[in-house]
Amino acid sequence: MFHIGCHLSPSAGFLAMGQTAKAIDATTFQFFTRNPRGSKAKPIDGADAAALMAFMAENGFGKVVAHAPYTINPCSKDERTREFALQTMADDLQRMEHLPGNYYNFHPGSHTGLGTETGIALIADTLNAILTPDQHTTVLLETMAGKGTEIGGRFEDLREILDRVELAEHMGVCLDTCHVSDAGYDIVNDLDGVLAEFDRVIGLERLCAIHINDSLNPLGAHKDRHARIGEGFIGTEAFARIINHPALRQLPFVLETPNELPGYAAEISLLRSLQQD
């Protein structure tokens, strides 16, 4: 089944997010675990979380994605920043046990001058400190645009992190279409080639979710500015190929485009119209 959704605010509660998603014909969604630019998190309402899980099962939803706040950076040169990332992510994973079987996505971070290899080792150290054998959440490394000292702009970066994680069975990857295009992977003219490279380096079995976003910048710009579907350098025709690709079509697709709910509803309708049986 083709699962498409968007980023929703968790402020109204878990069940409300599911109901909002259904109202715009979405069958998945993404939400921040806490203030995306801060550290505060609301207490978890277990009954509300259980109600969402039941609602998703009743309405044929795919897996949903929780997104870590932008403020975490597990590979910063600042020890306090790294410790904040570790504590925040550990707390998020405990909270995600109220929504078992779903995804927790995070940006690998920026090494801030320490170098890529050191940054990769620090990210893996954080993951080794927070992952537990009995957890029910898969943690996703997000592909990045490769701006500045950002880690994750190359598939090889993510592979090296995964190779260092002891409980790698709890790990996966979220591919962001804007980011990979900005990183230099030509998903417009050579989608098969990009996916073959992903499979060679990481393994398609690790690919768990797609952030489906157009890009305001051309291939290889390394800038990371999202655009609405069809209003950027990737374009509607390429997205038709992406959502229908046999290696991708069963994954949850999440829109992170600059939109409010009516705009998301229109994009979901557009993408569903491009779906092939």
Beta strands, then each sheet from edge to edge (+ up, - down):
strand 1: 3-7
strand 2: 28-32
strand 3: 65-67
strand 4: 103-106
strand 5: 138-142
strand 6: 171-176
strand 7: 207-211
strand 8: 214-215
strand 9: 226-227
strand 10: 252-255
sheet 1: 1+ 2+ 3+ 4+ 5+ 6+ 7+ 10+ 1+
sheet 2: 8+ 9-
end
